[in-house]
């Protein structure tokens, strides 16, 4: 079964300048491997408050964002799958997503794991 095409991929196929492939279009920044998307504020994501949005999930070509609606946690970003392209940032209506240095996110994750496992 063929994989469904995302809105972004469809848009890029119809309008090639949207993906930066056209010489006349302004160049888009290349993804930065040193940065990763993160939810900037725990309460900012509208999904956490029961509003169905999912714009960031649709914008992410790498499937790095999931919505944890059942747990009422909103957007969750997988740092390992995130390429740092930033496509999720402009589509968020409440500016809940930001780019952060990858090493800082890894450090915070290590601290969180230590707290969870050691109390």
N, CA, C and O atoms as a printed pandas DataFrame, in Angstrom:
     atom_number atom_name residue_name chain_id  residue_number  x_coord  y_coord  z_coord
0              1         N          UNK        A               1    0.846   -1.173    0.000
1              2        CA          UNK        A               1    0.000    0.000    0.000
2              3         C          UNK        A               1    0.894    1.239    0.000
3              4         O          UNK        A               1    1.799    1.340    0.828
4              5         N          UNK        A               2    0.659    2.174   -0.904
5              6        CA          UNK        A               2    1.498    3.380   -0.946
6              7         C          UNK        A               2    1.276    4.245    0.284
7              8         O          UNK        A               2    0.175    4.319    0.830
8              9         N          UNK        A               3    2.341    4.888    0.696
9             10        CA          UNK        A               3    2.288    5.776    1.856
10            11         C          UNK        A               3    1.533    7.043    1.484
11            12         O          UNK        A               3    1.787    7.600    0.416
12            13         N          UNK        A               4    0.603    7.529    2.330
13            14        CA          UNK        A               4   -0.138    8.740    1.992
14            15         C          UNK        A               4    0.792    9.950    1.917
15            16         O          UNK        A               4    1.759   10.051    2.672
16            17         N          UNK        A               5    0.491   10.846    1.016
17            18        CA          UNK        A               5    1.307   12.040    0.810
18            19         C          UNK        A               5    0.836   13.138    1.747
19            20         O          UNK        A               5   -0.363   13.387    1.870
20            21         N          UNK        A               6    1.780   13.793    2.408
21            22        CA          UNK        A               6    1.433   14.879    3.317
22            23         C          UNK        A               6    1.032   16.109    2.515
23            24         O          UNK        A               6    1.325   16.208    1.324
24            25         N          UNK        A               7    0.371   17.029    3.169
25            26        CA          UNK        A               7   -0.023   18.281    2.509
26            27         C          UNK        A               7    1.199   19.035    2.009
27            28         O          UNK        A               7    1.185   19.613    0.922
28            29         N          UNK        A               8    2.252   19.021    2.812
29            30        CA          UNK        A               8    3.464   19.744    2.427
30            31         C          UNK        A               8    4.096   19.142    1.188
31            32         O          UNK        A               8    4.531   19.873    0.299
32            33         N          UNK        A               9    4.154   17.814    1.113
33            34        CA          UNK        A               9    4.725   17.152   -0.057
34            35         C          UNK        A               9    3.893   17.415   -1.298
35            36         O          UNK        A               9    4.437   17.632   -2.380
36            37         N          UNK        A              10    2.574   17.395   -1.145
37            38        CA          UNK        A              10    1.692   17.674   -2.264
38            39         C          UNK        A              10    1.877   19.109   -2.738
39            40         O          UNK        A              10    1.941   19.364   -3.940
40            41         N          UNK        A              11    1.961   20.042   -1.804
41            42        CA          UNK        A              11    2.167   21.449   -2.136
42            43         C          UNK        A              11    3.501   21.638   -2.846
43            44         O          UNK        A              11    3.587   22.392   -3.816
44            45         N          UNK        A              12    4.533   20.966   -2.374
45            46        CA          UNK        A              12    5.856   21.070   -2.992
46            47         C          UNK        A              12    5.867   20.482   -4.400
47            48         O          UNK        A              12    6.584   20.969   -5.274
48            49         N          UNK        A              13    5.073   19.436   -4.618
49            50        CA          UNK        A              13    5.024   18.824   -5.942
50            51         C          UNK        A              13    4.322   19.734   -6.942
51            52         O          UNK        A              13    4.709   19.801   -8.109
52            53         N          UNK        A              14    3.289   20.435   -6.482
53            54        CA          UNK        A              14    2.529   21.322   -7.366
54            55         C          UNK        A              14    3.260   22.638   -7.582
55            56         O          UNK        A              14    3.299   23.150   -8.701
56            57         N          UNK        A              15    3.834   23.183   -6.532
57            58        CA          UNK        A              15    4.544   24.461   -6.603
58            59         C          UNK        A              15    5.986   24.230   -6.170
59            60         O          UNK        A              15    6.285   24.359   -4.983
60            61         N          UNK        A              16    6.882   23.899   -7.078
61            62        CA          UNK        A              16    8.247   23.551   -6.693
62            63         C          UNK        A              16    9.000   24.667   -5.985
63            64         O          UNK        A              16    9.918   24.385   -5.216
64            65         N          UNK        A              17    8.642   25.923   -6.220
65            66        CA          UNK        A              17    9.354   27.012   -5.549
66            67         C          UNK        A              17    9.104   27.013   -4.058
67            68         O          UNK        A              17    9.879   27.607   -3.309
68            69         N          UNK        A              18    8.043   26.364   -3.604
69            70        CA          UNK        A              18    7.734   26.330   -2.176
70            71         C          UNK        A              18    8.773   25.531   -1.400
71            72         O          UNK        A              18    8.951   25.743   -0.200
72            73         N          UNK        A              19    9.457   24.615   -2.075
73            74        CA          UNK        A              19   10.466   23.814   -1.386
74            75         C          UNK        A              19   11.872   24.339   -1.621
75            76         O          UNK        A              19   12.839   23.708   -1.194
76            77         N          UNK        A              20   12.012   25.479   -2.292
77            78        CA          UNK        A              20   13.317   26.071   -2.500
78            79         C          UNK        A              20   14.069   25.511   -3.695
79            80         O          UNK        A              20   15.263   25.771   -3.844
80            81         N          UNK        A              21   13.388   24.735   -4.562
81            82        CA          UNK        A              21   14.063   24.140   -5.708
82            83         C          UNK        A              21   14.125   25.088   -6.908
83            84         O          UNK        A              21   14.893   24.846   -7.839
84            85         N          UNK        A              22   13.341   26.147   -6.902
85            86        CA          UNK        A              22   13.310   27.083   -8.016
86            87         C          UNK        A              22   14.406   28.130   -7.824
87            88         O          UNK        A              22   14.578   28.663   -6.728
88            89         N          UNK        A              23   15.131   28.417   -8.876
89            90        CA          UNK        A              23   16.240   29.369   -8.782
90            91         C          UNK        A              23   15.754   30.786   -8.506
91            92         O          UNK        A              23   16.498   31.589   -7.943
92            93         N          UNK        A              24   14.517   31.111   -8.891
93            94        CA          UNK        A              24   14.004   32.464   -8.686
94            95         C          UNK        A              24   13.431   32.677   -7.292
95            96         O          UNK        A              24   13.281   33.811   -6.837
96            97         N          UNK        A              25   13.118   31.595   -6.630
97            98        CA          UNK        A              25   12.540   31.707   -5.287
98            99         C          UNK        A              25   13.650   31.942   -4.270
99           100         O          UNK        A              25   14.789   31.527   -4.486
100          101         N          UNK        A              26   13.326   32.607   -3.161
101          102        CA          UNK        A              26   14.335   32.792   -2.120
102          103         C          UNK        A              26   14.759   31.459   -1.538
103          104         O          UNK        A              26   13.937   30.556   -1.384
104          105         N          UNK        A              27   16.037   31.330   -1.215
105          106        CA          UNK        A              27   16.565   30.089   -0.662
106          107         C          UNK        A              27   16.105   29.907    0.777
107          108         O          UNK        A              27   16.145   30.844    1.575
108          109         N          UNK        A              28   15.673   28.706    1.097
109          110        CA          UNK        A              28   15.295   28.368    2.458
110          111         C          UNK        A              28   16.529   27.842    3.171
111          112         O          UNK        A              28   17.415   27.258    2.546
112          113         N          UNK        A              29   16.585   28.047    4.468
113          114        CA          UNK        A              29   17.718   27.547    5.244
114          115         C          UNK        A              29   17.740   26.027    5.221
115          116         O          UNK        A              29   16.691   25.383    5.226
116          117         N          UNK        A              30   18.911   25.471    5.197
117          118        CA          UNK        A              30   19.057   24.026    5.303
118          119         C          UNK        A              30   18.809   23.619    6.757
119          120         O          UNK        A              30   19.118   24.382    7.672
120          121         N          UNK        A              31   18.257   22.427    6.975
121          122        CA          UNK        A              31   18.044   21.979    8.353
122          123         C          UNK        A              31   19.357   21.963    9.133
123          124         O          UNK        A              31   20.412   21.607    8.608
124          125         N          UNK        A              32   19.261   22.350   10.370
125          126        CA          UNK        A              32   20.448   22.426   11.210
126          127         C          UNK        A              32   20.456   21.224   12.151
127          128         O          UNK        A              32   19.582   21.094   13.008
128          129         N          UNK        A              33   21.442   20.351   11.989
129          130        CA          UNK        A              33   21.509   19.133   12.792
130          131         C          UNK        A              33   21.784   19.427   14.260
131          132         O          UNK        A              33   21.531   18.580   15.117
132          133         N          UNK        A              34   22.299   20.620   14.562
133          134        CA          UNK        A              34   22.606   20.961   15.947
134          135         C          UNK        A              34   21.375   21.426   16.721
135          136         O          UNK        A              34   21.434   21.579   17.941
136          137         N          UNK        A              35   20.253   21.654   16.019
137          138        CA          UNK        A              35   19.056   22.119   16.694
138          139         C          UNK        A              35   17.941   21.099   16.551
139          140         O          UNK        A              35   17.922   20.293   15.621
140          141         N          UNK        A              36   17.023   21.153   17.485
141          142        CA          UNK        A              36   15.888   20.242   17.504
142          143         C          UNK        A              36   14.664   21.023   17.980
143          144         O          UNK        A              36   14.778   21.932   18.802
144          145         N          UNK        A              37   13.505   20.661   17.459
145          146        CA          UNK        A              37   12.264   21.320   17.875
146          147         C          UNK        A              37   11.873   20.816   19.261
147          148         O          UNK        A              37   12.094   19.656   19.607
148          149         N          UNK        A              38   11.295   21.707   20.034
149          150        CA          UNK        A              38   10.836   21.354   21.377
150          151         C          UNK        A              38    9.595   22.163   21.712
151          152         O          UNK        A              38    9.399   23.260   21.188
152          153         N          UNK        A              39    8.761   21.622   22.583
153          154        CA          UNK        A              39    7.586   22.362   23.029
154          155         C          UNK        A              39    8.072   23.383   24.040
155          156         O          UNK        A              39    8.617   23.023   25.083
156          157         N          UNK        A              40    7.872   24.675   23.728
157          158        CA          UNK        A              40    8.471   25.737   24.530
158          159         C          UNK        A              40    7.788   25.939   25.884
159          160         O          UNK        A              40    8.431   26.360   26.846
160          161         N          UNK        A              41    6.501   25.645   25.962
161          162        CA          UNK        A              41    5.789   25.810   27.225
162          163         C          UNK        A              41    4.810   24.656   27.388
163          164         O          UNK        A              41    4.118   24.287   26.439
164          165         N          UNK        A              42    4.748   24.091   28.572
165          166        CA          UNK        A              42    3.905   22.920   28.806
166          167         C          UNK        A              42    2.428   23.202   28.558
167          168         O          UNK        A              42    1.717   22.336   28.048
168          169         N          UNK        A              43    1.959   24.378   28.902
169          170        CA          UNK        A              43    0.540   24.693   28.744
170          171         C          UNK        A              43    0.213   25.372   27.429
171          172         O          UNK        A              43   -0.960   25.621   27.154
172          173         N          UNK        A              44    1.195   25.680   26.613
173          174        CA          UNK        A              44    0.949   26.448   25.398
174          175         C          UNK        A              44    0.192   25.662   24.335
175          176         O          UNK        A              44   -0.657   26.233   23.650
176          177         N          UNK        A              45    0.467   24.389   24.177
177          178        CA          UNK        A              45   -0.157   23.595   23.123
178          179         C          UNK        A              45   -1.666   23.507   23.347
179          180         O          UNK        A              45   -2.120   23.115   24.421
180          181         N          UNK        A              46   -2.440   23.877   22.318
181          182        CA          UNK        A              46   -3.899   23.877   22.455
182          183         C          UNK        A              46   -4.463   22.469   22.518
183          184         O          UNK        A              46   -5.562   22.275   23.036
184          185         N          UNK        A              47   -3.741   21.482   22.006
185          186        CA          UNK        A              47   -4.181   20.088   22.101
186          187         C          UNK        A              47   -4.290   19.651   23.555
187          188         O          UNK        A              47   -5.125   18.815   23.900
188          189         N          UNK        A              48   -3.451   20.215   24.396
189          190        CA          UNK        A              48   -3.470   19.895   25.823
190          191         C          UNK        A              48   -4.779   20.323   26.482
191          192         O          UNK        A              48   -5.182   19.763   27.501
192          193         N          UNK        A              49   -5.429   21.306   25.899
193          194        CA          UNK        A              49   -6.676   21.844   26.448
194          195         C          UNK        A              49   -7.904   21.336   25.710
195          196         O          UNK        A              49   -8.997   21.881   25.869
196          197         N          UNK        A              50   -7.730   20.288   24.900
197          198        CA          UNK        A              50   -8.864   19.658   24.233
198          199         C          UNK        A              50   -9.227   20.252   22.884
199          200         O          UNK        A              50  -10.241   19.858   22.307
200          201         N          UNK        A              51   -8.442   21.186   22.355
201          202        CA          UNK        A              51   -8.701   21.772   21.044
202          203         C          UNK        A              51   -7.924   20.970   20.006
203          204         O          UNK        A              51   -6.706   20.822   20.115
204          205         N          UNK        A              52   -8.619   20.456   19.006
205          206        CA          UNK        A              52   -7.961   19.663   17.974
206          207         C          UNK        A              52   -7.296   20.604   16.983
207          208         O          UNK        A              52   -7.964   21.413   16.339
208          209         N          UNK        A              53   -5.987   20.498   16.864
209          210        CA          UNK        A              53   -5.215   21.370   15.982
210          211         C          UNK        A              53   -4.381   20.521   15.023
211          212         O          UNK        A              53   -4.667   20.503   13.826
212          213         N          UNK        A              54   -3.384   19.835   15.504
213          214        CA          UNK        A              54   -2.522   18.902   14.776
214          215         C          UNK        A              54   -1.798   19.503   13.565
215          216         O          UNK        A              54   -1.378   18.761   12.677
216          217         N          UNK        A              55   -1.648   20.805   13.512
217          218        CA          UNK        A              55   -0.939   21.440   12.394
218          219         C          UNK        A              55    0.529   21.042   12.370
219          220         O          UNK        A              55    1.095   20.808   11.302
220          221         N          UNK        A              56    1.142   20.967   13.538
221          222        CA          UNK        A              56    2.564   20.605   13.602
222          223         C          UNK        A              56    2.796   19.179   13.116
223          224         O          UNK        A              56    3.799   18.900   12.459
224          225         N          UNK        A              57    1.877   18.282   13.436
225          226        CA          UNK        A              57    2.000   16.893   13.011
226          227         C          UNK        A              57    1.934   16.804   11.491
227          228         O          UNK        A              57    2.697   16.060   10.875
228          229         N          UNK        A              58    1.025   17.559   10.889
229          230        CA          UNK        A              58    0.884   17.553    9.433
230          231         C          UNK        A              58    2.086   18.194    8.743
231          232         O          UNK        A              58    2.441   17.800    7.633
232          233         N          UNK        A              59    2.712   19.170    9.382
233          234        CA          UNK        A              59    3.845   19.867    8.770
234          235         C          UNK        A              59    5.137   19.064    8.841
235          236         O          UNK        A              59    6.049   19.290    8.046
236          237         N          UNK        A              60    5.226   18.137    9.777
237          238        CA          UNK        A              60    6.470   17.380    9.975
238          239         C          UNK        A              60    6.554   16.203    9.011
239          240         O          UNK        A              60    5.795   15.240    9.124
240          241         N          UNK        A              61    7.484   16.288    8.061
241          242        CA          UNK        A              61    7.679   15.212    7.091
242          243         C          UNK        A              61    8.343   13.989    7.707
243          244         O          UNK        A              61    8.241   12.895    7.151
244          245         N          UNK        A              62    9.011   14.142    8.826
245          246        CA          UNK        A              62    9.790   13.067    9.423
246          247         C          UNK        A              62    9.045   12.337   10.533
247          248         O          UNK        A              62    9.622   11.480   11.203
248          249         N          UNK        A              63    7.786   12.661   10.734
249          250        CA          UNK        A              63    6.946   12.029   11.759
250          251         C          UNK        A              63    7.593   12.096   13.138
251          252         O          UNK        A              63    7.565   11.129   13.899
252          253         N          UNK        A              64    8.171   13.240   13.443
253          254        CA          UNK        A              64    8.838   13.410   14.732
254          255         C          UNK        A              64    7.899   13.942   15.802
255          256         O          UNK        A              64    8.272   13.999   16.974
256          257         N          UNK        A              65    6.683   14.334   15.423
257          258        CA          UNK        A              65    5.744   14.923   16.387
258          259         C          UNK        A              65    4.523   14.022   16.518
259          260         O          UNK        A              65    3.942   13.579   15.528
260          261         N          UNK        A              66    4.155   13.768   17.761
261          262        CA          UNK        A              66    2.937   13.023   18.076
262          263         C          UNK        A              66    2.094   13.870   19.004
263          264         O          UNK        A              66    2.616   14.709   19.739
264          265         N          UNK        A              67    0.787   13.651   18.970
265          266        CA          UNK        A              67   -0.126   14.312   19.896
266          267         C          UNK        A              67   -0.570   13.288   20.928
267          268         O          UNK        A              67   -1.121   12.241   20.589
268          269         N          UNK        A              68   -0.323   13.604   22.179
269          270        CA          UNK        A              68   -0.717   12.711   23.282
270          271         C          UNK        A              68   -2.032   13.218   23.863
271          272         O          UNK        A              68   -2.079   13.731   24.981
272          273         N          UNK        A              69   -3.097   13.063   23.079
273          274        CA          UNK        A              69   -4.405   13.600   23.464
274          275         C          UNK        A              69   -5.019   12.833   24.630
275          276         O          UNK        A              69   -5.636   13.432   25.511
276          277         N          UNK        A              70   -4.855   11.525   24.639
277          278        CA          UNK        A              70   -5.449   10.710   25.700
278          279         C          UNK        A              70   -4.883   11.089   27.063
279          280         O          UNK        A              70   -5.606   11.104   28.058
280          281         N          UNK        A              71   -3.593   11.393   27.105
281          282        CA          UNK        A              71   -2.941   11.777   28.354
282          283         C          UNK        A              71   -3.063   13.267   28.628
283          284         O          UNK        A              71   -2.632   13.741   29.679
284          285         N          UNK        A              72   -3.652   14.016   27.687
285          286        CA          UNK        A              72   -3.799   15.483   27.770
286          287         C          UNK        A              72   -2.453   16.170   27.954
287          288         O          UNK        A              72   -2.312   17.091   28.758
288          289         N          UNK        A              73   -1.447   15.693   27.175
289          290        CA          UNK        A              73   -0.113   16.273   27.250
290          291         C          UNK        A              73    0.219   17.134   26.038
291          292         O          UNK        A              73    1.246   17.812   26.026
292          293         N          UNK        A              74   -0.630   17.116   25.024
293          294        CA          UNK        A              74   -0.383   17.929   23.838
294          295         C          UNK        A              74    0.673   17.317   22.948
295          296         O          UNK        A              74    0.769   16.095   22.835
296          297         N          UNK        A              75    1.474   18.171   22.307
297          298        CA          UNK        A              75    2.481   17.714   21.347
298          299         C          UNK        A              75    3.688   17.134   22.072
299          300         O          UNK        A              75    4.142   17.664   23.086
300          301         N          UNK        A              76    4.195   16.030   21.523
301          302        CA          UNK        A              76    5.426   15.419   22.018
302          303         C          UNK        A              76    6.352   15.266   20.827
303          304         O          UNK        A              76    5.960   14.703   19.804
304          305         N          UNK        A              77    7.583   15.763   20.948
305          306        CA          UNK        A              77    8.529   15.752   19.843
306          307         C          UNK        A              77    9.638   14.755   20.132
307          308         O          UNK        A              77   10.290   14.815   21.174
308          309         N          UNK        A              78    9.843   13.836   19.195
309          310        CA          UNK        A              78   10.902   12.841   19.299
310          311         C          UNK        A              78   12.199   13.489   18.808
311          312         O          UNK        A              78   12.363   13.720   17.610
312          313         N          UNK        A              79   13.113   13.780   19.726
313          314        CA          UNK        A              79   14.355   14.471   19.385
314          315         C          UNK        A              79   15.228   13.653   18.444
315          316         O          UNK        A              79   15.984   14.218   17.654
316          317         N          UNK        A              80   15.134   12.337   18.519
317          318        CA          UNK        A              80   15.946   11.494   17.644
318          319         C          UNK        A              80   15.463   11.569   16.197
319          320         O          UNK        A              80   16.268   11.483   15.270
320          321         N          UNK        A              81   14.161   11.728   16.002
321          322        CA          UNK        A              81   13.607   11.787   14.645
322          323         C          UNK        A              81   13.599   13.204   14.079
323          324         O          UNK        A              81   13.518   13.381   12.863
324          325         N          UNK        A              82   13.683   14.209   14.937
325          326        CA          UNK        A              82   13.632   15.613   14.501
326          327         C          UNK        A              82   14.934   15.994   13.797
327          328         O          UNK        A              82   16.026   15.719   14.293
328          329         N          UNK        A              83   14.797   16.631   12.630
329          330        CA          UNK        A              83   15.967   17.068   11.859
330          331         C          UNK        A              83   16.301   18.529   12.099
331          332         O          UNK        A              83   17.334   19.005   11.628
332          333         N          UNK        A              84   15.454   19.251   12.818
333          334        CA          UNK        A              84   15.706   20.664   13.081
334          335         C          UNK        A              84   15.336   21.570   11.924
335          336         O          UNK        A              84   15.810   22.704   11.855
336          337         N          UNK        A              85   14.488   21.091   11.001
337          338        CA          UNK        A              85   14.129   21.891    9.822
338          339         C          UNK        A              85   13.273   23.092   10.184
339          340         O          UNK        A              85   13.321   24.106    9.488
340          341         N          UNK        A              86   12.486   23.008   11.260
341          342        CA          UNK        A              86   11.679   24.134   11.708
342          343         C          UNK        A              86   10.365   24.306   10.984
343          344         O          UNK        A              86    9.719   25.342   11.141
344          345         N          UNK        A              87    9.939   23.329   10.194
345          346        CA          UNK        A              87    8.675   23.437    9.473
346          347         C          UNK        A              87    7.464   23.482   10.398
347          348         O          UNK        A              87    6.410   23.981   10.004
348          349         N          UNK        A              88    7.593   22.979   11.601
349          350        CA          UNK        A              88    6.490   22.954   12.553
350          351         C          UNK        A              88    6.292   24.302   13.258
351          352         O          UNK        A              88    5.213   24.570   13.786
352          353         N          UNK        A              89    7.304   25.130   13.267
353          354        CA          UNK        A              89    7.241   26.379   14.030
354          355         C          UNK        A              89    6.250   27.388   13.460
355          356         O          UNK        A              89    5.416   27.889   14.214
356          357         N          UNK        A              90    6.296   27.712   12.169
357          358        CA          UNK        A              90    5.382   28.745   11.679
358          359         C          UNK        A              90    3.919   28.324   11.629
359          360         O          UNK        A              90    3.044   29.188   11.574
360          361         N          UNK        A              91    3.623   27.030   11.646
361          362        CA          UNK        A              91    2.231   26.597   11.554
362          363         C          UNK        A              91    1.531   26.555   12.905
363          364         O          UNK        A              91    0.306   26.446   12.955
364          365         N          UNK        A              92    2.270   26.638   13.990
365          366        CA          UNK        A              92    1.670   26.588   15.326
366          367         C          UNK        A              92    0.951   27.899   15.618
367          368         O          UNK        A              92    1.579   28.957   15.606
368          369         N          UNK        A              93   -0.359   27.852   15.881
369          370        CA          UNK        A              93   -1.110   29.090   16.093
370          371         C          UNK        A              93   -0.804   29.791   17.414
371          372         O          UNK        A              93   -1.104   30.975   17.562
372          373         N          UNK        A              94   -0.212   29.081   18.375
373          374        CA          UNK        A              94    0.064   29.687   19.682
374          375         C          UNK        A              94    1.556   29.748   19.993
375          376         O          UNK        A              94    1.950   30.006   21.130
376          377         N          UNK        A              95    2.389   29.507   18.968
377          378        CA          UNK        A              95    3.844   29.566   19.102
378          379         C          UNK        A              95    4.358   28.693   20.243
379          380         O          UNK        A              95    5.182   29.116   21.053
380          381         N          UNK        A              96    3.844   27.451   20.283
381          382        CA          UNK        A              96    4.219   26.523   21.349
382          383         C          UNK        A              96    5.495   25.752   21.041
383          384         O          UNK        A              96    6.024   25.067   21.916
384          385         N          UNK        A              97    6.006   25.851   19.798
385          386        CA          UNK        A              97    7.186   25.090   19.404
386          387         C          UNK        A              97    8.323   26.047   19.088
387          388         O          UNK        A              97    8.122   27.090   18.465
388          389         N          UNK        A              98    9.519   25.676   19.525
389          390        CA          UNK        A              98   10.712   26.487   19.268
390          391         C          UNK        A              98   11.883   25.548   18.989
391          392         O          UNK        A              98   11.840   24.366   19.331
392          393         N          UNK        A              99   12.923   26.085   18.368
393          394        CA          UNK        A              99   14.148   25.318   18.164
394          395         C          UNK        A              99   15.086   25.545   19.337
395          396         O          UNK        A              99   15.210   26.662   19.839
396          397         N          UNK        A             100   15.735   24.492   19.762
397          398        CA          UNK        A             100   16.690   24.565   20.868
398          399         C          UNK        A             100   17.915   23.743   20.493
399          400         O          UNK        A             100   17.819   22.836   19.666
400          401         N          UNK        A             101   19.057   24.044   21.085
401          402        CA          UNK        A             101   20.250   23.252   20.816
402          403         C          UNK        A             101   20.045   21.784   21.217
403          404         O          UNK        A             101   19.534   21.488   22.297
404          405         N          UNK        A             102   20.448   20.885   20.337
405          406        CA          UNK        A             102   20.254   19.451   20.569
406          407         C          UNK        A             102   20.927   18.984   21.855
407          408         O          UNK        A             102   20.365   18.162   22.578
408          409         N          UNK        A             103   22.128   19.496   22.154
409          410        CA          UNK        A             103   22.818   19.061   23.367
410          411         C          UNK        A             103   22.071   19.477   24.627
411          412         O          UNK        A             103   22.103   18.760   25.627
412          413         N          UNK        A             104   21.399   20.625   24.595
413          414        CA          UNK        A             104   20.618   21.063   25.755
414          415         C          UNK        A             104   19.415   20.149   25.975
415          416         O          UNK        A             104   19.094   19.813   27.115
416          417         N          UNK        A             105   18.753   19.748   24.899
417          418        CA          UNK        A             105   17.596   18.860   25.008
418          419         C          UNK        A             105   18.032   17.505   25.563
419          420         O          UNK        A             105   17.343   16.928   26.404
420          421         N          UNK        A             106   19.177   16.995   25.093
421          422        CA          UNK        A             106   19.681   15.719   25.594
422          423         C          UNK        A             106   20.023   15.805   27.079
423          424         O          UNK        A             106   19.771   14.864   27.832
424          425         N          UNK        A             107   20.593   16.926   27.499
425          426        CA          UNK        A             107   20.941   17.116   28.902
426          427         C          UNK        A             107   19.686   17.149   29.778
427          428         O          UNK        A             107   19.650   16.523   30.837
428          429         N          UNK        A             108   18.668   17.872   29.341
429          430        CA          UNK        A             108   17.416   17.952   30.090
430          431         C          UNK        A             108   16.759   16.574   30.163
431          432         O          UNK        A             108   16.203   16.205   31.197
432          433         N          UNK        A             109   16.824   15.816   29.071
433          434        CA          UNK        A             109   16.251   14.471   29.068
434          435         C          UNK        A             109   16.973   13.555   30.055
435          436         O          UNK        A             109   16.340   12.760   30.749
436          437         N          UNK        A             110   18.293   13.669   30.112
437          438        CA          UNK        A             110   19.052   12.863   31.067
438          439         C          UNK        A             110   18.680   13.209   32.506
439          440         O          UNK        A             110   18.519   12.313   33.335
440          441         N          UNK        A             111   18.540   14.507   32.813
441          442        CA          UNK        A             111   18.131   14.916   34.148
442          443         C          UNK        A             111   16.734   14.397   34.485
443          444         O          UNK        A             111   16.490   13.936   35.600
444          445         N          UNK        A             112   15.828   14.472   33.527
445          446        CA          UNK        A             112   14.469   13.991   33.757
446          447         C          UNK        A             112   14.453   12.489   34.023
447          448         O          UNK        A             112   13.719   12.020   34.892
448          449         N          UNK        A             113   15.262   11.731   33.275
449          450        CA          UNK        A             113   15.340   10.285   33.508
450          451         C          UNK        A             113   15.918    9.982   34.883
451          452         O          UNK        A             113   15.453    9.066   35.562
452          453         N          UNK        A             114   16.924   10.742   35.300
453          454        CA          UNK        A             114   17.494   10.528   36.632
454          455         C          UNK        A             114   16.459   10.796   37.729
455          456         O          UNK        A             114   16.377   10.054   38.708
456          457         N          UNK        A             115   15.683   11.846   37.561
457          458        CA          UNK        A             115   14.671   12.188   38.564
458          459         C          UNK        A             115   13.585   11.122   38.613
459          460         O          UNK        A             115   13.147   10.729   39.695
460          461         N          UNK        A             116   13.146   10.650   37.442
461          462        CA          UNK        A             116   12.093    9.642   37.396
462          463         C          UNK        A             116   12.554    8.329   38.004
463          464         O          UNK        A             116   11.814    7.698   38.759
464          465         N          UNK        A             117   13.775    7.913   37.681
465          466        CA          UNK        A             117   14.252    6.614   38.152
466          467         C          UNK        A             117   14.792    6.634   39.573
467          468         O          UNK        A             117   14.768    5.606   40.249
468          469         N          UNK        A             118   15.276    7.769   40.041
469          470        CA          UNK        A             118   15.879    7.840   41.374
470          471         C          UNK        A             118   15.033    8.598   42.388
471          472         O          UNK        A             118   15.372    8.664   43.570
472          473         N          UNK        A             119   13.947    9.161   41.922
473          474        CA          UNK        A             119   13.046    9.873   42.821
474          475         C          UNK        A             119   13.558   11.170   43.177
475          476         O          UNK        A             119   12.916   11.901   43.932
